[in-house]
Amino acid sequence: MVAATAGRTDRAGRLVPLVDALHQRMLAEKVMDFGLQMAWAARLACNFPQVGASCGPLPGGAARRIPGHGHAQRVALSALFGGGSMTSWR
């Protein structure tokens, strides 16, 4: 078990420079992927409550229809649609 964990850690350690290089390249090229777009949307929604105020409540069951609730998506939805938890939207 320890050897398997060490192997995963080594692989992850080798990926970090690649991910860092990708982020630097994206910054230099001024491009965003979906995850970065969601992260910025979440920051805007959290830092500017008036953005969420214009959205109104999330329709019942809509949260269940949004695939792949990543962290940034949860933060953005929470800030935009009343700050409720995912379960309160159901």
Phi and psi in radians as a Rosetta constraint file:
Dihedral C 1 N 2 CA 2 C 2 CIRCULARHARMONIC -1.111 0.35
Dihedral N 2 CA 2 C 2 N 3 CIRCULARHARMONIC -0.708 0.35
Dihedral C 2 N 3 CA 3 C 3 CIRCULARHARMONIC -1.110 0.35
Dihedral N 3 CA 3 C 3 N 4 CIRCULARHARMONIC -0.709 0.35
Dihedral C 3 N 4 CA 4 C 4 CIRCULARHARMONIC -1.124 0.35
Dihedral N 4 CA 4 C 4 N 5 CIRCULARHARMONIC -0.726 0.35
Dihedral C 4 N 5 CA 5 C 5 CIRCULARHARMONIC -1.132 0.35
Dihedral N 5 CA 5 C 5 N 6 CIRCULARHARMONIC -0.732 0.35
Dihedral C 5 N 6 CA 6 C 6 CIRCULARHARMONIC -1.101 0.35
Dihedral N 6 CA 6 C 6 N 7 CIRCULARHARMONIC -0.679 0.35
Dihedral C 6 N 7 CA 7 C 7 CIRCULARHARMONIC -1.096 0.35
Dihedral N 7 CA 7 C 7 N 8 CIRCULARHARMONIC -0.730 0.35
Dihedral C 7 N 8 CA 8 C 8 CIRCULARHARMONIC -1.132 0.35
Dihedral N 8 CA 8 C 8 N 9 CIRCULARHARMONIC -0.705 0.35
Dihedral C 8 N 9 CA 9 C 9 CIRCULARHARMONIC -1.107 0.35
Dihedral N 9 CA 9 C 9 N 10 CIRCULARHARMONIC -0.728 0.35
Dihedral C 9 N 10 CA 10 C 10 CIRCULARHARMONIC -1.091 0.35
Dihedral N 10 CA 10 C 10 N 11 CIRCULARHARMONIC -0.777 0.35
Dihedral C 10 N 11 CA 11 C 11 CIRCULARHARMONIC -1.112 0.35
Dihedral N 11 CA 11 C 11 N 12 CIRCULARHARMONIC -0.754 0.35
Dihedral C 11 N 12 CA 12 C 12 CIRCULARHARMONIC -1.101 0.35
Dihedral N 12 CA 12 C 12 N 13 CIRCULARHARMONIC -0.698 0.35
Dihedral C 12 N 13 CA 13 C 13 CIRCULARHARMONIC -1.087 0.35
Dihedral N 13 CA 13 C 13 N 14 CIRCULARHARMONIC -0.591 0.35
Dihedral C 13 N 14 CA 14 C 14 CIRCULARHARMONIC -1.307 0.35
Dihedral N 14 CA 14 C 14 N 15 CIRCULARHARMONIC -0.434 0.35
Dihedral C 14 N 15 CA 15 C 15 CIRCULARHARMONIC -1.366 0.35
Dihedral N 15 CA 15 C 15 N 16 CIRCULARHARMONIC -0.487 0.35
Dihedral C 15 N 16 CA 16 C 16 CIRCULARHARMONIC -0.961 0.35
Dihedral N 16 CA 16 C 16 N 17 CIRCULARHARMONIC -0.848 0.35
Dihedral C 16 N 17 CA 17 C 17 CIRCULARHARMONIC -1.079 0.35
Dihedral N 17 CA 17 C 17 N 18 CIRCULARHARMONIC -0.595 0.35
Dihedral C 17 N 18 CA 18 C 18 CIRCULARHARMONIC -1.153 0.35
Dihedral N 18 CA 18 C 18 N 19 CIRCULARHARMONIC -0.759 0.35
Dihedral C 18 N 19 CA 19 C 19 CIRCULARHARMONIC -1.150 0.35
Dihedral N 19 CA 19 C 19 N 20 CIRCULARHARMONIC -0.739 0.35
Dihedral C 19 N 20 CA 20 C 20 CIRCULARHARMONIC -1.046 0.35
Dihedral N 20 CA 20 C 20 N 21 CIRCULARHARMONIC -0.759 0.35
Dihedral C 20 N 21 CA 21 C 21 CIRCULARHARMONIC -1.105 0.35
Dihedral N 21 CA 21 C 21 N 22 CIRCULARHARMONIC -0.709 0.35
Dihedral C 21 N 22 CA 22 C 22 CIRCULARHARMONIC -1.066 0.35
Dihedral N 22 CA 22 C 22 N 23 CIRCULARHARMONIC -0.809 0.35
Dihedral C 22 N 23 CA 23 C 23 CIRCULARHARMONIC -1.087 0.35
Dihedral N 23 CA 23 C 23 N 24 CIRCULARHARMONIC -0.705 0.35
Dihedral C 23 N 24 CA 24 C 24 CIRCULARHARMONIC -1.122 0.35
Dihedral N 24 CA 24 C 24 N 25 CIRCULARHARMONIC -0.723 0.35
Dihedral C 24 N 25 CA 25 C 25 CIRCULARHARMONIC -1.142 0.35
Dihedral N 25 CA 25 C 25 N 26 CIRCULARHARMONIC -0.742 0.35
Dihedral C 25 N 26 CA 26 C 26 CIRCULARHARMONIC -1.085 0.35
Dihedral N 26 CA 26 C 26 N 27 CIRCULARHARMONIC -0.712 0.35
Dihedral C 26 N 27 CA 27 C 27 CIRCULARHARMONIC -1.108 0.35
Dihedral N 27 CA 27 C 27 N 28 CIRCULARHARMONIC -0.780 0.35
Dihedral C 27 N 28 CA 28 C 28 CIRCULARHARMONIC -1.123 0.35
Dihedral N 28 CA 28 C 28 N 29 CIRCULARHARMONIC -0.663 0.35
Dihedral C 28 N 29 CA 29 C 29 CIRCULARHARMONIC -1.484 0.35
Dihedral N 29 CA 29 C 29 N 30 CIRCULARHARMONIC -0.109 0.35
Dihedral C 29 N 30 CA 30 C 30 CIRCULARHARMONIC 0.994 0.35
Dihedral N 30 CA 30 C 30 N 31 CIRCULARHARMONIC 0.871 0.35
Dihedral C 30 N 31 CA 31 C 31 CIRCULARHARMONIC -2.139 0.35
Dihedral N 31 CA 31 C 31 N 32 CIRCULARHARMONIC 2.731 0.35
Dihedral C 31 N 32 CA 32 C 32 CIRCULARHARMONIC -2.282 0.35
Dihedral N 32 CA 32 C 32 N 33 CIRCULARHARMONIC 2.536 0.35
Dihedral C 32 N 33 CA 33 C 33 CIRCULARHARMONIC -1.700 0.35
Dihedral N 33 CA 33 C 33 N 34 CIRCULARHARMONIC 3.106 0.35
Dihedral C 33 N 34 CA 34 C 34 CIRCULARHARMONIC -1.041 0.35
Dihedral N 34 CA 34 C 34 N 35 CIRCULARHARMONIC -0.744 0.35
Dihedral C 34 N 35 CA 35 C 35 CIRCULARHARMONIC -1.066 0.35
Dihedral N 35 CA 35 C 35 N 36 CIRCULARHARMONIC -0.729 0.35
Dihedral C 35 N 36 CA 36 C 36 CIRCULARHARMONIC -1.198 0.35
Dihedral N 36 CA 36 C 36 N 37 CIRCULARHARMONIC -0.672 0.35
Dihedral C 36 N 37 CA 37 C 37 CIRCULARHARMONIC -1.066 0.35
Dihedral N 37 CA 37 C 37 N 38 CIRCULARHARMONIC -0.766 0.35
Dihedral C 37 N 38 CA 38 C 38 CIRCULARHARMONIC -1.147 0.35
Dihedral N 38 CA 38 C 38 N 39 CIRCULARHARMONIC -0.684 0.35
Dihedral C 38 N 39 CA 39 C 39 CIRCULARHARMONIC -1.092 0.35
Dihedral N 39 CA 39 C 39 N 40 CIRCULARHARMONIC -0.753 0.35
Dihedral C 39 N 40 CA 40 C 40 CIRCULARHARMONIC -1.164 0.35
Dihedral N 40 CA 40 C 40 N 41 CIRCULARHARMONIC -0.695 0.35
Dihedral C 40 N 41 CA 41 C 41 CIRCULARHARMONIC -1.072 0.35
Dihedral N 41 CA 41 C 41 N 42 CIRCULARHARMONIC -0.718 0.35
Dihedral C 41 N 42 CA 42 C 42 CIRCULARHARMONIC -1.121 0.35
Dihedral N 42 CA 42 C 42 N 43 CIRCULARHARMONIC -0.751 0.35
Dihedral C 42 N 43 CA 43 C 43 CIRCULARHARMONIC -1.069 0.35
Dihedral N 43 CA 43 C 43 N 44 CIRCULARHARMONIC -0.793 0.35
Dihedral C 43 N 44 CA 44 C 44 CIRCULARHARMONIC -1.074 0.35
Dihedral N 44 CA 44 C 44 N 45 CIRCULARHARMONIC -0.793 0.35
Dihedral C 44 N 45 CA 45 C 45 CIRCULARHARMONIC -1.127 0.35
Dihedral N 45 CA 45 C 45 N 46 CIRCULARHARMONIC -0.649 0.35
Dihedral C 45 N 46 CA 46 C 46 CIRCULARHARMONIC -1.308 0.35
Dihedral N 46 CA 46 C 46 N 47 CIRCULARHARMONIC -0.661 0.35
Dihedral C 46 N 47 CA 47 C 47 CIRCULARHARMONIC -1.487 0.35
Dihedral N 47 CA 47 C 47 N 48 CIRCULARHARMONIC -0.303 0.35
Dihedral C 47 N 48 CA 48 C 48 CIRCULARHARMONIC -2.265 0.35
Dihedral N 48 CA 48 C 48 N 49 CIRCULARHARMONIC 1.482 0.35
Dihedral C 48 N 49 CA 49 C 49 CIRCULARHARMONIC -0.997 0.35
Dihedral N 49 CA 49 C 49 N 50 CIRCULARHARMONIC -0.435 0.35
Dihedral C 49 N 50 CA 50 C 50 CIRCULARHARMONIC -1.105 0.35
Dihedral N 50 CA 50 C 50 N 51 CIRCULARHARMONIC -0.430 0.35
Dihedral C 50 N 51 CA 51 C 51 CIRCULARHARMONIC -1.116 0.35
Dihedral N 51 CA 51 C 51 N 52 CIRCULARHARMONIC -0.842 0.35
Dihedral C 51 N 52 CA 52 C 52 CIRCULARHARMONIC -1.184 0.35
Dihedral N 52 CA 52 C 52 N 53 CIRCULARHARMONIC -0.547 0.35
Dihedral C 52 N 53 CA 53 C 53 CIRCULARHARMONIC -1.099 0.35
Dihedral N 53 CA 53 C 53 N 54 CIRCULARHARMONIC -0.490 0.35
Dihedral C 53 N 54 CA 54 C 54 CIRCULARHARMONIC -1.437 0.35
Dihedral N 54 CA 54 C 54 N 55 CIRCULARHARMONIC -0.120 0.35
Dihedral C 54 N 55 CA 55 C 55 CIRCULARHARMONIC -1.542 0.35
Dihedral N 55 CA 55 C 55 N 56 CIRCULARHARMONIC -0.553 0.35
Dihedral C 55 N 56 CA 56 C 56 CIRCULARHARMONIC 1.342 0.35
Dihedral N 56 CA 56 C 56 N 57 CIRCULARHARMONIC -3.103 0.35
Dihedral C 56 N 57 CA 57 C 57 CIRCULARHARMONIC -1.269 0.35
Dihedral N 57 CA 57 C 57 N 58 CIRCULARHARMONIC 2.649 0.35
Dihedral C 57 N 58 CA 58 C 58 CIRCULARHARMONIC -1.319 0.35
Dihedral N 58 CA 58 C 58 N 59 CIRCULARHARMONIC 2.243 0.35
Dihedral C 58 N 59 CA 59 C 59 CIRCULARHARMONIC -1.002 0.35
Dihedral N 59 CA 59 C 59 N 60 CIRCULARHARMONIC 2.514 0.35
Dihedral C 59 N 60 CA 60 C 60 CIRCULARHARMONIC -0.937 0.35
Dihedral N 60 CA 60 C 60 N 61 CIRCULARHARMONIC 2.295 0.35
Dihedral C 60 N 61 CA 61 C 61 CIRCULARHARMONIC 1.426 0.35
Dihedral N 61 CA 61 C 61 N 62 CIRCULARHARMONIC -0.116 0.35
Dihedral C 61 N 62 CA 62 C 62 CIRCULARHARMONIC -1.132 0.35
Dihedral N 62 CA 62 C 62 N 63 CIRCULARHARMONIC -0.627 0.35
Dihedral C 62 N 63 CA 63 C 63 CIRCULARHARMONIC -1.087 0.35
Dihedral N 63 CA 63 C 63 N 64 CIRCULARHARMONIC -0.574 0.35
Dihedral C 63 N 64 CA 64 C 64 CIRCULARHARMONIC -1.237 0.35
Dihedral N 64 CA 64 C 64 N 65 CIRCULARHARMONIC -0.405 0.35
Dihedral C 64 N 65 CA 65 C 65 CIRCULARHARMONIC -1.534 0.35
Dihedral N 65 CA 65 C 65 N 66 CIRCULARHARMONIC -0.091 0.35
Dihedral C 65 N 66 CA 66 C 66 CIRCULARHARMONIC -1.586 0.35
Dihedral N 66 CA 66 C 66 N 67 CIRCULARHARMONIC 1.978 0.35
Dihedral C 66 N 67 CA 67 C 67 CIRCULARHARMONIC -1.273 0.35
Dihedral N 67 CA 67 C 67 N 68 CIRCULARHARMONIC 2.645 0.35
Dihedral C 67 N 68 CA 68 C 68 CIRCULARHARMONIC 1.010 0.35
Dihedral N 68 CA 68 C 68 N 69 CIRCULARHARMONIC 1.110 0.35
Dihedral C 68 N 69 CA 69 C 69 CIRCULARHARMONIC -1.157 0.35
Dihedral N 69 CA 69 C 69 N 70 CIRCULARHARMONIC 1.600 0.35
Dihedral C 69 N 70 CA 70 C 70 CIRCULARHARMONIC -1.370 0.35
Dihedral N 70 CA 70 C 70 N 71 CIRCULARHARMONIC 2.972 0.35
Dihedral C 70 N 71 CA 71 C 71 CIRCULARHARMONIC -1.033 0.35
Dihedral N 71 CA 71 C 71 N 72 CIRCULARHARMONIC -0.830 0.35
Dihedral C 71 N 72 CA 72 C 72 CIRCULARHARMONIC -1.085 0.35
Dihedral N 72 CA 72 C 72 N 73 CIRCULARHARMONIC -0.647 0.35
Dihedral C 72 N 73 CA 73 C 73 CIRCULARHARMONIC -1.126 0.35
Dihedral N 73 CA 73 C 73 N 74 CIRCULARHARMONIC -0.759 0.35
Dihedral C 73 N 74 CA 74 C 74 CIRCULARHARMONIC -1.090 0.35
Dihedral N 74 CA 74 C 74 N 75 CIRCULARHARMONIC -0.743 0.35
Dihedral C 74 N 75 CA 75 C 75 CIRCULARHARMONIC -1.115 0.35
Dihedral N 75 CA 75 C 75 N 76 CIRCULARHARMONIC -0.800 0.35
Dihedral C 75 N 76 CA 76 C 76 CIRCULARHARMONIC -1.103 0.35
Dihedral N 76 CA 76 C 76 N 77 CIRCULARHARMONIC -0.818 0.35
Dihedral C 76 N 77 CA 77 C 77 CIRCULARHARMONIC -1.094 0.35
Dihedral N 77 CA 77 C 77 N 78 CIRCULARHARMONIC -0.708 0.35
Dihedral C 77 N 78 CA 78 C 78 CIRCULARHARMONIC -1.104 0.35
Dihedral N 78 CA 78 C 78 N 79 CIRCULARHARMONIC -0.755 0.35
Dihedral C 78 N 79 CA 79 C 79 CIRCULARHARMONIC -1.246 0.35
Dihedral N 79 CA 79 C 79 N 80 CIRCULARHARMONIC -0.613 0.35
Dihedral C 79 N 80 CA 80 C 80 CIRCULARHARMONIC -1.371 0.35
Dihedral N 80 CA 80 C 80 N 81 CIRCULARHARMONIC -0.585 0.35
Dihedral C 80 N 81 CA 81 C 81 CIRCULARHARMONIC -2.060 0.35
Dihedral N 81 CA 81 C 81 N 82 CIRCULARHARMONIC 0.993 0.35
Dihedral C 81 N 82 CA 82 C 82 CIRCULARHARMONIC 1.529 0.35
Dihedral N 82 CA 82 C 82 N 83 CIRCULARHARMONIC 0.048 0.35
Dihedral C 82 N 83 CA 83 C 83 CIRCULARHARMONIC 1.214 0.35
Dihedral N 83 CA 83 C 83 N 84 CIRCULARHARMONIC 0.209 0.35
Dihedral C 83 N 84 CA 84 C 84 CIRCULARHARMONIC -1.365 0.35
Dihedral N 84 CA 84 C 84 N 85 CIRCULARHARMONIC 2.887 0.35
Dihedral C 84 N 85 CA 85 C 85 CIRCULARHARMONIC -1.371 0.35
Dihedral N 85 CA 85 C 85 N 86 CIRCULARHARMONIC 2.927 0.35
Dihedral C 85 N 86 CA 86 C 86 CIRCULARHARMONIC -1.027 0.35
Dihedral N 86 CA 86 C 86 N 87 CIRCULARHARMONIC -0.646 0.35
Dihedral C 86 N 87 CA 87 C 87 CIRCULARHARMONIC -1.252 0.35
Dihedral N 87 CA 87 C 87 N 88 CIRCULARHARMONIC -0.463 0.35
Dihedral C 87 N 88 CA 88 C 88 CIRCULARHARMONIC -1.292 0.35
Dihedral N 88 CA 88 C 88 N 89 CIRCULARHARMONIC -0.265 0.35
Dihedral C 88 N 89 CA 89 C 89 CIRCULARHARMONIC -1.464 0.35
Dihedral N 89 CA 89 C 89 N 90 CIRCULARHARMONIC -0.185 0.35
